[in-house]
Amino acid sequence: MDLSESNFQRLIDLIYDAVEHPQNWRRFYEQLQQSIDVKSVHMLAIDKRNGTLSYSDGANLPVQGELAYMRHYRTLDPRLPVILQRAPGDWTHCHEILDETLVARHPFYQEFLIPYDRRYMSATKLVETPDATIILSTLSSVTTGPLATEGVAFLDRLLPHLQRACRIGLQNFVYSSQALVGHM
């Protein structure tokens, strides 16, 4: 874990670089993943006008897992309705809202997350507008456990910058042929 001030400043630079050059978001995700010592970092956007998942990217996301989530498992995700009900900046930690009994029998966890060595999620809405909702999440394994308190505090310091960056570049997170071409 690297929660140093110099790393924090580097992450801020990466955020604003991604605003200018959206193809560079991946550099931010990778640095953040290493900084807070999680298995994956995932940013996704829901285009409210079209009712679709319009953006999905991050660091250390298994390609087959990402495709499976978009095709099927997002409809089974018991965490998503809770995240969507909360205000931007309010954290949802799955271990606080879902008990182990549910996790032990829920297909989302048993067929999808745990086989990909992802168990614990901490997520927050970054932006919510009439057009889109943008969510940042971190995923960690059973062995590492939930995101550490220090990691959450570090992310809280980054949130105003991430929220501003997402508002500035909102067009990159909603469904459009330009966004699709840019992401590819």
PyMOL commands that set and color helices and strands:
alter all, ss='L'
color gray80, all
select helices_A, chain A and resi 5-20+22-36+63-71+73-75+80-85+94-97+100-105+107-116+149-168+170-172+177-183
alter helices_A, ss='H'
color red, helices_A
select strands_A, chain A and resi 40-47+52-59+91-93+120-128+132-140
alter strands_A, ss='S'
color yellow, strands_A
deselect
rebuild
show_as cartoon
